[in-house]
Amino acid sequence: MLRRAMAALSFAGIIAAAIRVRGRGGVPPERGGWRELSRPRS
């Protein structure tokens, strides 16, 4: 039983790592995120 649990956790970790490395390839958000800041004139 312990071996099955360890195998299941290992398999889940491999799948999670593959998804993270591969990425989802989604569309970047159109609103929010970074924006350029103007420099204050002193």
N, C-alpha and C positions, 0 to 999 in steps of 0.2 A: 504494500500500500504506500509506503514511504517512497519507494522508487517511482511509482506512478505519479505521485504528487510532484516529485522533483522533476520528472520528465515533462509534466504538463507546465510547470513554471518555466522551465528552460525553453520549451517550445513557444510559450507566450512571449518570453523575452526576445527570442529571435525574431518573431513576427513584428513586435513593437519596434525593434531596432531597424528592421528592413523598411517599415513604413516611415520611420523618422528620417532615415538616410535618403530614401527615394523621394520623399516629399509628396504633397498632394497635387501640386501643379495648379492650384486654384487661381482665380482672378484676384489681383491685389485690390484692396479697398479703394474706393474712389473718394471717400471723405476721411478726414482725420489723418493721423500719421504725422510725419515730419513736415515742417514748413521752414522756408528760409527766414531768417531774422535780419532786419535792417540794423546796421551799426549805429549806435548813438553818436551823434556829432558833438564833440566836446571842444 
